[in-house]
Structure formats: structure tokens, C-alpha cells
Amino acid sequence: MTEASRVAKPKAEELPADLVELAEAVGRLSGSDRAEVDTILAKVVDSTRRRRRILNLVQDALGQLRLDMKYLMFDLEATRRERDEYRRKLEEKA
């Protein structure tokens, strides 16, 4: 299976539509022209997929960071409430 045929039917979210269209156009080229462009197209497709994976990892990490921040803010508010309650009790004893 050639790279152009692998690129021609990607998952919808895997590659941009214009890259899929380019791969289809390359698939229609004659043998010698196609061989020249196929290797370059394969590099572009690989780098696009790699960037997409990296972007997904970064988005997941940011989502986790946001969740962690919410937990930390909750803990901070609970700690402040406890501190204020203990301070109030201490002042009542004095």
C-alpha cells in the first residue's frame, strides 16, 4: 500500500482536509512525478500527525492542570476556614 493511498482515507480528525486533498492529487500523478512527491508528502503527513499528537498531549496536560488548580483552590479555602475557626475559638478562650 503506498503512502498516498494510506493518506487518501484518513480518519476525519487525523489530517486536515487540504492535506488529504493534496494526497489524492499526488495519487493521480504519473509514476515518476509521483515517486518524487510521495516521499515529501509522507514527511509532511508524519509531521502533521506528530504535531496533532503533541497538541492533544498538551491539551490533556492543561486540562489536568486546571483540575489540579481547582482542587488546590478548594483545599486552600478549606484551610483558611479551618484557620479562621481555630483563631476564633482561641480568641474566645482568651
N, C-alpha and C positions, 0 to 999 in steps of 0.2 A: 504494500500500500504506500503510495507516495505521500509526501508531506502536503501537497495541495489537496489531495482527496481527504486527508485527515482534517485539514483546516476547513474544508468546504461544508462540513456538517458538525460544527462545534455545538456545545451546549449554549443556550441563548445568552446566559450571563457570563460565559467564559471569555469571549472575544468581542471586541467592538464590531458593529455591523460593517463598517467600511473596510476593516481588515479581512473579514470573511468575503466581502465583495472582491477585494484585491486578490485573494487566494483563488477565487473562482475564475477571475480573469487570467491569472497566471496558469491555471489548469487548462485553459483554452489555447495557450500559446503552442507553437511548434516545438519539436523536440530540443533543438539546440538552444533556442531562446529560453525555453522553459528550464532547462538544466542550469543555465546561468542564474536565473532569478530565483529558482527553488531554494538554493542554499541561503540566499539573503532573506527570503521570505520566512524560512524556518527559524533563522536567528531572531527576526522581528516577532514572530509568533511566540517563541520561547521567552523572550524578554518581556513581552506583554503579559504572558501568563505568570511569570515570576513577579512582575510588578503588582499584578492583581492579588497574588497570594500574600505579598508583603503588605499591601494595603489592607487586606482582610485581617491579617495578624495585628496590625497597628490599631485598626478599629476595634477589634476584640479587646486588646490591651487597654485602650481608652475607656471602653465600656466597663471593664473590670475596675479600673482606677476610679471611675465615677461612683461605682457601687461601694468601693472601699472608702471613699471620701464620705459618702452618706453614713456609713457605719461609724466612721470616726467622729463625725459631727454629732451623731446620736450619743455616742459614748461621752463626748466632751460635755454635752448638755446634761446628761445624767450625772456626771461627775460634779459639775457646777451646782446642780440641785442638791446633791448629797452634801457638798461642802457648805452651801448656804444653810442647809438644815442643821448640820452639826454646829456651825457657828452660832446659829440662833439658840440652839439648846445650851451651848456653852455660855452664852451671854445671859440666859435665863437663870442658870445656876449661880452666876456671879453676883 
